[in-house]
């Protein structure tokens, strides 16, 4: 089995932050694992991305779609 850093290259700040988040999420012991609320506050979610040919562009586009959908829902209320 490959390590995460072999699958996701850590050559950008965006990827290093993503690797940090994943490392905290994939902790077996729930007492040591990051909570969902903590995960959502992780700096990766505020990180400006730079497309390096990985999944970063798809992730950014999906986040933008979700934000736009949430904004439309809020406007309708």
HTML snippet that shows the backbone in 3Dmol.js (N, CA, C, O; Angstrom):
<script src="https://3Dmol.org/build/3Dmol-min.js"></script>
<div id="view" style="width:600px;height:400px;position:relative"></div>
<script>
const pdb = `
ATOM      1  N   UNK A   1       0.838  -1.170   0.000  1.00  0.00           N
ATOM      2  CA  UNK A   1       0.000   0.000   0.000  1.00  0.00           C
ATOM      3  C   UNK A   1       0.892   1.245   0.000  1.00  0.00           C
ATOM      4  O   UNK A   1       1.880   1.330   0.730  1.00  0.00           O
ATOM      5  N   UNK A   2       0.513   2.192  -0.831  1.00  0.00           N
ATOM      6  CA  UNK A   2       1.281   3.430  -0.931  1.00  0.00           C
ATOM      7  C   UNK A   2       0.930   4.378   0.209  1.00  0.00           C
ATOM      8  O   UNK A   2      -0.185   4.349   0.729  1.00  0.00           O
ATOM      9  N   UNK A   3       1.881   5.213   0.591  1.00  0.00           N
ATOM     10  CA  UNK A   3       1.649   6.274   1.554  1.00  0.00           C
ATOM     11  C   UNK A   3       0.992   7.443   0.833  1.00  0.00           C
ATOM     12  O   UNK A   3       1.151   7.610  -0.376  1.00  0.00           O
ATOM     13  N   UNK A   4       0.249   8.253   1.591  1.00  0.00           N
ATOM     14  CA  UNK A   4      -0.441   9.392   0.984  1.00  0.00           C
ATOM     15  C   UNK A   4       0.501  10.306   0.218  1.00  0.00           C
ATOM     16  O   UNK A   4       0.162  10.786  -0.864  1.00  0.00           O
ATOM     17  N   UNK A   5       1.690  10.549   0.779  1.00  0.00           N
ATOM     18  CA  UNK A   5       2.617  11.460   0.101  1.00  0.00           C
ATOM     19  C   UNK A   5       3.175  10.880  -1.194  1.00  0.00           C
ATOM     20  O   UNK A   5       3.808  11.597  -1.969  1.00  0.00           O
ATOM     21  N   UNK A   6       2.948   9.592  -1.436  1.00  0.00           N
ATOM     22  CA  UNK A   6       3.328   9.004  -2.716  1.00  0.00           C
ATOM     23  C   UNK A   6       2.209   9.184  -3.746  1.00  0.00           C
ATOM     24  O   UNK A   6       2.455   9.159  -4.952  1.00  0.00           O
ATOM     25  N   UNK A   7       0.992   9.363  -3.262  1.00  0.00           N
ATOM     26  CA  UNK A   7      -0.166   9.536  -4.139  1.00  0.00           C
ATOM     27  C   UNK A   7      -0.402  11.017  -4.435  1.00  0.00           C
ATOM     28  O   UNK A   7      -0.690  11.402  -5.569  1.00  0.00           O
ATOM     29  N   UNK A   8      -0.273  11.840  -3.387  1.00  0.00           N
ATOM     30  CA  UNK A   8      -0.477  13.285  -3.512  1.00  0.00           C
ATOM     31  C   UNK A   8       0.872  13.958  -3.299  1.00  0.00           C
ATOM     32  O   UNK A   8       1.368  13.995  -2.172  1.00  0.00           O
ATOM     33  N   UNK A   9       1.465  14.481  -4.342  1.00  0.00           N
ATOM     34  CA  UNK A   9       2.782  15.097  -4.189  1.00  0.00           C
ATOM     35  C   UNK A   9       2.704  16.342  -3.310  1.00  0.00           C
ATOM     36  O   UNK A   9       1.827  17.186  -3.501  1.00  0.00           O
ATOM     37  N   UNK A  10       3.612  16.458  -2.354  1.00  0.00           N
ATOM     38  CA  UNK A  10       3.595  17.579  -1.425  1.00  0.00           C
ATOM     39  C   UNK A  10       4.448  18.741  -1.874  1.00  0.00           C
ATOM     40  O   UNK A  10       5.061  19.408  -1.041  1.00  0.00           O
ATOM     41  N   UNK A  11       4.504  19.002  -3.157  1.00  0.00           N
ATOM     42  CA  UNK A  11       5.381  20.053  -3.669  1.00  0.00           C
ATOM     43  C   UNK A  11       4.744  21.443  -3.680  1.00  0.00           C
ATOM     44  O   UNK A  11       5.400  22.417  -4.049  1.00  0.00           O
ATOM     45  N   UNK A  12       3.475  21.547  -3.280  1.00  0.00           N
ATOM     46  CA  UNK A  12       2.834  22.860  -3.186  1.00  0.00           C
ATOM     47  C   UNK A  12       2.256  23.031  -1.782  1.00  0.00           C
ATOM     48  O   UNK A  12       2.013  22.049  -1.080  1.00  0.00           O
ATOM     49  N   UNK A  13       2.043  24.264  -1.384  1.00  0.00           N
ATOM     50  CA  UNK A  13       1.437  24.543  -0.085  1.00  0.00           C
ATOM     51  C   UNK A  13       0.043  23.933  -0.014  1.00  0.00           C
ATOM     52  O   UNK A  13      -0.356  23.381   1.012  1.00  0.00           O
ATOM     53  N   UNK A  14      -0.693  24.041  -1.118  1.00  0.00           N
ATOM     54  CA  UNK A  14      -2.047  23.483  -1.189  1.00  0.00           C
ATOM     55  C   UNK A  14      -2.018  21.983  -0.895  1.00  0.00           C
ATOM     56  O   UNK A  14      -2.796  21.496  -0.075  1.00  0.00           O
ATOM     57  N   UNK A  15      -1.128  21.253  -1.558  1.00  0.00           N
ATOM     58  CA  UNK A  15      -1.047  19.810  -1.359  1.00  0.00           C
ATOM     59  C   UNK A  15      -0.552  19.452   0.029  1.00  0.00           C
ATOM     60  O   UNK A  15      -1.056  18.510   0.640  1.00  0.00           O
ATOM     61  N   UNK A  16       0.432  20.193   0.540  1.00  0.00           N
ATOM     62  CA  UNK A  16       0.939  19.909   1.889  1.00  0.00           C
ATOM     63  C   UNK A  16      -0.161  20.107   2.919  1.00  0.00           C
ATOM     64  O   UNK A  16      -0.281  19.318   3.857  1.00  0.00           O
ATOM     65  N   UNK A  17      -0.956  21.140   2.757  1.00  0.00           N
ATOM     66  CA  UNK A  17      -2.068  21.387   3.670  1.00  0.00           C
ATOM     67  C   UNK A  17      -3.114  20.277   3.550  1.00  0.00           C
ATOM     68  O   UNK A  17      -3.665  19.828   4.555  1.00  0.00           O
ATOM     69  N   UNK A  18      -3.384  19.837   2.321  1.00  0.00           N
ATOM     70  CA  UNK A  18      -4.328  18.746   2.087  1.00  0.00           C
ATOM     71  C   UNK A  18      -3.826  17.451   2.720  1.00  0.00           C
ATOM     72  O   UNK A  18      -4.600  16.721   3.339  1.00  0.00           O
ATOM     73  N   UNK A  19      -2.553  17.168   2.570  1.00  0.00           N
ATOM     74  CA  UNK A  19      -1.964  15.976   3.191  1.00  0.00           C
ATOM     75  C   UNK A  19      -2.077  16.040   4.707  1.00  0.00           C
ATOM     76  O   UNK A  19      -2.365  15.032   5.352  1.00  0.00           O
ATOM     77  N   UNK A  20      -1.855  17.211   5.275  1.00  0.00           N
ATOM     78  CA  UNK A  20      -1.987  17.372   6.721  1.00  0.00           C
ATOM     79  C   UNK A  20      -3.415  17.070   7.163  1.00  0.00           C
ATOM     80  O   UNK A  20      -3.625  16.359   8.146  1.00  0.00           O
ATOM     81  N   UNK A  21      -4.388  17.604   6.447  1.00  0.00           N
ATOM     82  CA  UNK A  21      -5.793  17.356   6.773  1.00  0.00           C
ATOM     83  C   UNK A  21      -6.110  15.865   6.694  1.00  0.00           C
ATOM     84  O   UNK A  21      -6.708  15.302   7.611  1.00  0.00           O
ATOM     85  N   UNK A  22      -5.713  15.234   5.605  1.00  0.00           N
ATOM     86  CA  UNK A  22      -5.989  13.806   5.452  1.00  0.00           C
ATOM     87  C   UNK A  22      -5.318  12.973   6.536  1.00  0.00           C
ATOM     88  O   UNK A  22      -5.902  12.015   7.043  1.00  0.00           O
ATOM     89  N   UNK A  23      -4.108  13.335   6.883  1.00  0.00           N
ATOM     90  CA  UNK A  23      -3.389  12.618   7.931  1.00  0.00           C
ATOM     91  C   UNK A  23      -4.146  12.709   9.254  1.00  0.00           C
ATOM     92  O   UNK A  23      -4.189  11.740  10.011  1.00  0.00           O
ATOM     93  N   UNK A  24      -4.734  13.851   9.532  1.00  0.00           N
ATOM     94  CA  UNK A  24      -5.496  14.026  10.770  1.00  0.00           C
ATOM     95  C   UNK A  24      -6.844  13.303  10.718  1.00  0.00           C
ATOM     96  O   UNK A  24      -7.345  12.853  11.748  1.00  0.00           O
ATOM     97  N   UNK A  25      -7.423  13.192   9.538  1.00  0.00           N
ATOM     98  CA  UNK A  25      -8.707  12.509   9.380  1.00  0.00           C
ATOM     99  C   UNK A  25      -8.536  10.988   9.481  1.00  0.00           C
ATOM    100  O   UNK A  25      -9.372  10.308  10.077  1.00  0.00           O
ATOM    101  N   UNK A  26      -7.470  10.463   8.908  1.00  0.00           N
ATOM    102  CA  UNK A  26      -7.274   9.019   8.827  1.00  0.00           C
ATOM    103  C   UNK A  26      -6.587   8.411  10.051  1.00  0.00           C
ATOM    104  O   UNK A  26      -5.870   7.418   9.931  1.00  0.00           O
ATOM    105  N   UNK A  27      -6.802   8.996  11.210  1.00  0.00           N
ATOM    106  CA  UNK A  27      -6.267   8.440  12.452  1.00  0.00           C
ATOM    107  C   UNK A  27      -7.246   7.387  12.941  1.00  0.00           C
ATOM    108  O   UNK A  27      -8.445   7.650  13.039  1.00  0.00           O
ATOM    109  N   UNK A  28      -6.746   6.201  13.248  1.00  0.00           N
ATOM    110  CA  UNK A  28      -7.608   5.087  13.640  1.00  0.00           C
ATOM    111  C   UNK A  28      -8.311   5.350  14.968  1.00  0.00           C
ATOM    112  O   UNK A  28      -9.511   5.102  15.084  1.00  0.00           O
ATOM    113  N   UNK A  29      -7.590   5.844  15.966  1.00  0.00           N
ATOM    114  CA  UNK A  29      -8.149   6.072  17.299  1.00  0.00           C
ATOM    115  C   UNK A  29      -9.040   7.313  17.277  1.00  0.00           C
ATOM    116  O   UNK A  29      -8.545   8.418  17.055  1.00  0.00           O
ATOM    117  N   UNK A  30     -10.357   7.148  17.507  1.00  0.00           N
ATOM    118  CA  UNK A  30     -11.263   8.293  17.437  1.00  0.00           C
ATOM    119  C   UNK A  30     -10.943   9.391  18.446  1.00  0.00           C
ATOM    120  O   UNK A  30     -11.277  10.554  18.216  1.00  0.00           O
ATOM    121  N   UNK A  31     -10.301   9.042  19.561  1.00  0.00           N
ATOM    122  CA  UNK A  31      -9.942  10.053  20.558  1.00  0.00           C
ATOM    123  C   UNK A  31      -8.821  10.951  20.048  1.00  0.00           C
ATOM    124  O   UNK A  31      -8.680  12.085  20.506  1.00  0.00           O
ATOM    125  N   UNK A  32      -8.027  10.457  19.108  1.00  0.00           N
ATOM    126  CA  UNK A  32      -6.907  11.218  18.555  1.00  0.00           C
ATOM    127  C   UNK A  32      -7.238  11.826  17.193  1.00  0.00           C
ATOM    128  O   UNK A  32      -6.527  12.708  16.713  1.00  0.00           O
ATOM    129  N   UNK A  33      -8.318  11.352  16.575  1.00  0.00           N
ATOM    130  CA  UNK A  33      -8.713  11.805  15.235  1.00  0.00           C
ATOM    131  C   UNK A  33      -9.326  13.199  15.311  1.00  0.00           C
ATOM    132  O   UNK A  33      -9.976  13.540  16.299  1.00  0.00           O
ATOM    133  N   UNK A  34      -9.124  13.996  14.283  1.00  0.00           N
ATOM    134  CA  UNK A  34      -9.728  15.321  14.171  1.00  0.00           C
ATOM    135  C   UNK A  34     -11.249  15.154  14.041  1.00  0.00           C
ATOM    136  O   UNK A  34     -11.721  14.241  13.364  1.00  0.00           O
ATOM    137  N   UNK A  35     -12.005  16.037  14.690  1.00  0.00           N
ATOM    138  CA  UNK A  35     -13.464  15.975  14.567  1.00  0.00           C
ATOM    139  C   UNK A  35     -13.894  16.630  13.257  1.00  0.00           C
ATOM    140  O   UNK A  35     -13.105  17.311  12.602  1.00  0.00           O
ATOM    141  N   UNK A  36     -15.133  16.419  12.889  1.00  0.00           N
ATOM    142  CA  UNK A  36     -15.652  17.032  11.659  1.00  0.00           C
ATOM    143  C   UNK A  36     -15.600  18.556  11.757  1.00  0.00           C
ATOM    144  O   UNK A  36     -15.220  19.228  10.797  1.00  0.00           O
ATOM    145  N   UNK A  37     -15.980  19.101  12.909  1.00  0.00           N
ATOM    146  CA  UNK A  37     -15.953  20.559  13.078  1.00  0.00           C
ATOM    147  C   UNK A  37     -14.522  21.092  12.988  1.00  0.00           C
ATOM    148  O   UNK A  37     -14.277  22.128  12.370  1.00  0.00           O
ATOM    149  N   UNK A  38     -13.580  20.376  13.608  1.00  0.00           N
ATOM    150  CA  UNK A  38     -12.180  20.778  13.534  1.00  0.00           C
ATOM    151  C   UNK A  38     -11.670  20.690  12.093  1.00  0.00           C
ATOM    152  O   UNK A  38     -10.935  21.557  11.620  1.00  0.00           O
ATOM    153  N   UNK A  39     -12.079  19.623  11.415  1.00  0.00           N
ATOM    154  CA  UNK A  39     -11.639  19.433  10.026  1.00  0.00           C
ATOM    155  C   UNK A  39     -12.110  20.583   9.141  1.00  0.00           C
ATOM    156  O   UNK A  39     -11.364  21.064   8.288  1.00  0.00           O
ATOM    157  N   UNK A  40     -13.343  21.018   9.346  1.00  0.00           N
ATOM    158  CA  UNK A  40     -13.878  22.109   8.532  1.00  0.00           C
ATOM    159  C   UNK A  40     -13.187  23.441   8.809  1.00  0.00           C
ATOM    160  O   UNK A  40     -13.264  24.359   7.992  1.00  0.00           O
ATOM    161  N   UNK A  41     -12.523  23.554   9.935  1.00  0.00           N
ATOM    162  CA  UNK A  41     -11.778  24.773  10.268  1.00  0.00           C
ATOM    163  C   UNK A  41     -10.316  24.684   9.822  1.00  0.00           C
ATOM    164  O   UNK A  41      -9.545  25.625  10.013  1.00  0.00           O
ATOM    165  N   UNK A  42      -9.944  23.558   9.235  1.00  0.00           N
ATOM    166  CA  UNK A  42      -8.559  23.354   8.809  1.00  0.00           C
ATOM    167  C   UNK A  42      -8.189  24.387   7.740  1.00  0.00           C
ATOM    168  O   UNK A  42      -9.019  24.724   6.896  1.00  0.00           O
ATOM    169  N   UNK A  43      -6.969  24.883   7.769  1.00  0.00           N
ATOM    170  CA  UNK A  43      -6.527  25.906   6.799  1.00  0.00           C
ATOM    171  C   UNK A  43      -6.676  25.487   5.336  1.00  0.00           C
ATOM    172  O   UNK A  43      -6.773  26.352   4.465  1.00  0.00           O
ATOM    173  N   UNK A  44      -6.698  24.202   5.047  1.00  0.00           N
ATOM    174  CA  UNK A  44      -6.823  23.759   3.652  1.00  0.00           C
ATOM    175  C   UNK A  44      -8.094  24.300   3.000  1.00  0.00           C
ATOM    176  O   UNK A  44      -8.102  24.594   1.805  1.00  0.00           O
ATOM    177  N   UNK A  45      -9.162  24.432   3.779  1.00  0.00           N
ATOM    178  CA  UNK A  45     -10.418  24.922   3.215  1.00  0.00           C
ATOM    179  C   UNK A  45     -10.365  26.405   2.869  1.00  0.00           C
ATOM    180  O   UNK A  45     -11.230  26.900   2.146  1.00  0.00           O
ATOM    181  N   UNK A  46      -9.368  27.116   3.372  1.00  0.00           N
ATOM    182  CA  UNK A  46      -9.206  28.539   3.042  1.00  0.00           C
ATOM    183  C   UNK A  46      -8.027  28.758   2.100  1.00  0.00           C
ATOM    184  O   UNK A  46      -7.719  29.892   1.731  1.00  0.00           O
ATOM    185  N   UNK A  47      -7.390  27.697   1.725  1.00  0.00           N
ATOM    186  CA  UNK A  47      -6.178  27.754   0.903  1.00  0.00           C
ATOM    187  C   UNK A  47      -6.506  28.166  -0.531  1.00  0.00           C
ATOM    188  O   UNK A  47      -7.461  27.667  -1.126  1.00  0.00           O
ATOM    189  N   UNK A  48      -5.732  29.051  -1.062  1.00  0.00           N
ATOM    190  CA  UNK A  48      -5.847  29.392  -2.483  1.00  0.00           C
ATOM    191  C   UNK A  48      -5.162  28.271  -3.254  1.00  0.00           C
ATOM    192  O   UNK A  48      -4.036  27.891  -2.934  1.00  0.00           O
ATOM    193  N   UNK A  49      -5.813  27.761  -4.231  1.00  0.00           N
ATOM    194  CA  UNK A  49      -5.263  26.619  -4.939  1.00  0.00           C
ATOM    195  C   UNK A  49      -4.471  27.061  -6.159  1.00  0.00           C
ATOM    196  O   UNK A  49      -4.614  28.170  -6.674  1.00  0.00           O
ATOM    197  N   UNK A  50      -3.658  26.165  -6.574  1.00  0.00           N
ATOM    198  CA  UNK A  50      -2.895  26.373  -7.793  1.00  0.00           C
ATOM    199  C   UNK A  50      -2.960  25.040  -8.539  1.00  0.00           C
ATOM    200  O   UNK A  50      -2.509  24.017  -8.023  1.00  0.00           O
ATOM    201  N   UNK A  51      -3.512  25.050  -9.735  1.00  0.00           N
ATOM    202  CA  UNK A  51      -3.708  23.805 -10.480  1.00  0.00           C
ATOM    203  C   UNK A  51      -2.366  23.242 -10.908  1.00  0.00           C
ATOM    204  O   UNK A  51      -1.635  23.844 -11.695  1.00  0.00           O
ATOM    205  N   UNK A  52      -2.065  22.079 -10.371  1.00  0.00           N
ATOM    206  CA  UNK A  52      -0.805  21.424 -10.706  1.00  0.00           C
ATOM    207  C   UNK A  52      -1.052  20.141 -11.489  1.00  0.00           C
ATOM    208  O   UNK A  52      -0.177  19.281 -11.595  1.00  0.00           O
ATOM    209  N   UNK A  53      -2.259  20.028 -12.036  1.00  0.00           N
ATOM    210  CA  UNK A  53      -2.581  18.862 -12.831  1.00  0.00           C
ATOM    211  C   UNK A  53      -3.158  17.719 -12.021  1.00  0.00           C
ATOM    212  O   UNK A  53      -3.402  16.644 -12.570  1.00  0.00           O
ATOM    213  N   UNK A  54      -3.384  17.919 -10.727  1.00  0.00           N
ATOM    214  CA  UNK A  54      -3.973  16.875  -9.899  1.00  0.00           C
ATOM    215  C   UNK A  54      -5.468  17.150  -9.755  1.00  0.00           C
ATOM    216  O   UNK A  54      -6.065  17.804 -10.609  1.00  0.00           O
ATOM    217  N   UNK A  55      -6.051  16.666  -8.710  1.00  0.00           N
ATOM    218  CA  UNK A  55      -7.482  16.845  -8.472  1.00  0.00           C
ATOM    219  C   UNK A  55      -7.821  18.221  -7.908  1.00  0.00           C
ATOM    220  O   UNK A  55      -8.993  18.509  -7.668  1.00  0.00           O
ATOM    221  N   UNK A  56      -6.835  19.067  -7.694  1.00  0.00           N
ATOM    222  CA  UNK A  56      -7.061  20.363  -7.057  1.00  0.00           C
ATOM    223  C   UNK A  56      -8.116  21.178  -7.799  1.00  0.00           C
ATOM    224  O   UNK A  56      -8.977  21.788  -7.165  1.00  0.00           O
ATOM    225  N   UNK A  57      -8.066  21.200  -9.117  1.00  0.00           N
ATOM    226  CA  UNK A  57      -9.015  21.994  -9.894  1.00  0.00           C
ATOM    227  C   UNK A  57     -10.432  21.475  -9.704  1.00  0.00           C
ATOM    228  O   UNK A  57     -11.364  22.264  -9.544  1.00  0.00           O
ATOM    229  N   UNK A  58     -10.604  20.170  -9.721  1.00  0.00           N
ATOM    230  CA  UNK A  58     -11.934  19.583  -9.530  1.00  0.00           C
ATOM    231  C   UNK A  58     -12.469  19.897  -8.139  1.00  0.00           C
ATOM    232  O   UNK A  58     -13.654  20.196  -7.986  1.00  0.00           O
ATOM    233  N   UNK A  59     -11.616  19.831  -7.128  1.00  0.00           N
ATOM    234  CA  UNK A  59     -12.019  20.127  -5.757  1.00  0.00           C
ATOM    235  C   UNK A  59     -12.448  21.582  -5.645  1.00  0.00           C
ATOM    236  O   UNK A  59     -13.480  21.879  -5.044  1.00  0.00           O
ATOM    237  N   UNK A  60     -11.666  22.492  -6.217  1.00  0.00           N
ATOM    238  CA  UNK A  60     -11.987  23.917  -6.162  1.00  0.00           C
ATOM    239  C   UNK A  60     -13.312  24.200  -6.855  1.00  0.00           C
ATOM    240  O   UNK A  60     -14.143  24.941  -6.332  1.00  0.00           O
ATOM    241  N   UNK A  61     -13.510  23.617  -8.020  1.00  0.00           N
ATOM    242  CA  UNK A  61     -14.742  23.855  -8.769  1.00  0.00           C
ATOM    243  C   UNK A  61     -15.951  23.333  -7.996  1.00  0.00           C
ATOM    244  O   UNK A  61     -17.001  23.975  -7.981  1.00  0.00           O
ATOM    245  N   UNK A  62     -15.811  22.185  -7.360  1.00  0.00           N
ATOM    246  CA  UNK A  62     -16.910  21.627  -6.579  1.00  0.00           C
ATOM    247  C   UNK A  62     -17.229  22.528  -5.385  1.00  0.00           C
ATOM    248  O   UNK A  62     -18.399  22.750  -5.075  1.00  0.00           O
ATOM    249  N   UNK A  63     -16.207  23.043  -4.719  1.00  0.00           N
ATOM    250  CA  UNK A  63     -16.432  23.961  -3.595  1.00  0.00           C
ATOM    251  C   UNK A  63     -17.149  25.218  -4.075  1.00  0.00           C
ATOM    252  O   UNK A  63     -18.050  25.711  -3.396  1.00  0.00           O
ATOM    253  N   UNK A  64     -16.765  25.734  -5.219  1.00  0.00           N
ATOM    254  CA  UNK A  64     -17.415  26.930  -5.763  1.00  0.00           C
ATOM    255  C   UNK A  64     -18.877  26.650  -6.112  1.00  0.00           C
ATOM    256  O   UNK A  64     -19.744  27.485  -5.858  1.00  0.00           O
ATOM    257  N   UNK A  65     -19.154  25.486  -6.691  1.00  0.00           N
ATOM    258  CA  UNK A  65     -20.540  25.109  -7.009  1.00  0.00           C
ATOM    259  C   UNK A  65     -21.377  25.016  -5.740  1.00  0.00           C
ATOM    260  O   UNK A  65     -22.507  25.504  -5.699  1.00  0.00           O
ATOM    261  N   UNK A  66     -20.825  24.390  -4.709  1.00  0.00           N
ATOM    262  CA  UNK A  66     -21.550  24.255  -3.447  1.00  0.00           C
ATOM    263  C   UNK A  66     -21.825  25.618  -2.819  1.00  0.00           C
ATOM    264  O   UNK A  66     -22.924  25.867  -2.325  1.00  0.00           O
ATOM    265  N   UNK A  67     -20.835  26.492  -2.839  1.00  0.00           N
ATOM    266  CA  UNK A  67     -21.012  27.833  -2.277  1.00  0.00           C
ATOM    267  C   UNK A  67     -22.086  28.595  -3.042  1.00  0.00           C
ATOM    268  O   UNK A  67     -22.907  29.281  -2.433  1.00  0.00           O
ATOM    269  N   UNK A  68     -22.091  28.487  -4.353  1.00  0.00           N
ATOM    270  CA  UNK A  68     -23.094  29.169  -5.173  1.00  0.00           C
ATOM    271  C   UNK A  68     -24.490  28.615  -4.888  1.00  0.00           C
ATOM    272  O   UNK A  68     -25.456  29.374  -4.802  1.00  0.00           O
ATOM    273  N   UNK A  69     -24.595  27.308  -4.744  1.00  0.00           N
ATOM    274  CA  UNK A  69     -25.887  26.687  -4.448  1.00  0.00           C
ATOM    275  C   UNK A  69     -26.391  27.125  -3.074  1.00  0.00           C
ATOM    276  O   UNK A  69     -27.582  27.389  -2.908  1.00  0.00           O
ATOM    277  N   UNK A  70     -25.513  27.203  -2.106  1.00  0.00           N
ATOM    278  CA  UNK A  70     -25.890  27.659  -0.772  1.00  0.00           C
ATOM    279  C   UNK A  70     -26.331  29.115  -0.805  1.00  0.00           C
ATOM    280  O   UNK A  70     -27.289  29.488  -0.127  1.00  0.00           O
ATOM    281  N   UNK A  71     -25.652  29.929  -1.575  1.00  0.00           N
ATOM    282  CA  UNK A  71     -26.016  31.348  -1.702  1.00  0.00           C
ATOM    283  C   UNK A  71     -27.406  31.489  -2.324  1.00  0.00           C
ATOM    284  O   UNK A  71     -28.212  32.307  -1.881  1.00  0.00           O
ATOM    285  N   UNK A  72     -27.677  30.691  -3.348  1.00  0.00           N
ATOM    286  CA  UNK A  72     -29.013  30.744  -3.981  1.00  0.00           C
ATOM    287  C   UNK A  72     -30.081  30.319  -2.995  1.00  0.00           C
ATOM    288  O   UNK A  72     -31.158  30.913  -2.959  1.00  0.00           O
ATOM    289  N   UNK A  73     -29.803  29.296  -2.190  1.00  0.00           N
ATOM    290  CA  UNK A  73     -30.767  28.824  -1.197  1.00  0.00           C
ATOM    291  C   UNK A  73     -31.042  29.913  -0.162  1.00  0.00           C
ATOM    292  O   UNK A  73     -32.188  30.123   0.234  1.00  0.00           O
ATOM    293  N   UNK A  74     -29.995  30.600   0.272  1.00  0.00           N
ATOM    294  CA  UNK A  74     -30.151  31.681   1.259  1.00  0.00           C
ATOM    295  C   UNK A  74     -30.950  32.841   0.678  1.00  0.00           C
ATOM    296  O   UNK A  74     -31.724  33.476   1.396  1.00  0.00           O
ATOM    297  N   UNK A  75     -30.776  33.125  -0.605  1.00  0.00           N
ATOM    298  CA  UNK A  75     -31.502  34.238  -1.231  1.00  0.00           C
ATOM    299  C   UNK A  75     -32.994  33.938  -1.326  1.00  0.00           C
ATOM    300  O   UNK A  75     -33.818  34.849  -1.248  1.00  0.00           O
ATOM    301  N   UNK A  76     -33.339  32.681  -1.493  1.00  0.00           N
ATOM    302  CA  UNK A  76     -34.739  32.285  -1.633  1.00  0.00           C
ATOM    303  C   UNK A  76     -35.483  32.360  -0.309  1.00  0.00           C
ATOM    304  O   UNK A  76     -36.712  32.429  -0.298  1.00  0.00           O
ATOM    305  N   UNK A  77     -34.773  32.348   0.792  1.00  0.00           N
ATOM    306  CA  UNK A  77     -35.434  32.350   2.116  1.00  0.00           C
ATOM    307  C   UNK A  77     -35.858  33.714   2.518  1.00  0.00           C
ATOM    308  O   UNK A  77     -36.425  33.891   3.596  1.00  0.00           O
TER     309      UNK A  77
END
`;
const viewer = $3Dmol.createViewer("view");
viewer.addModel(pdb, "pdb");
viewer.setStyle({}, {cartoon: {color: "spectrum"}});
viewer.zoomTo();
viewer.render();
</script>
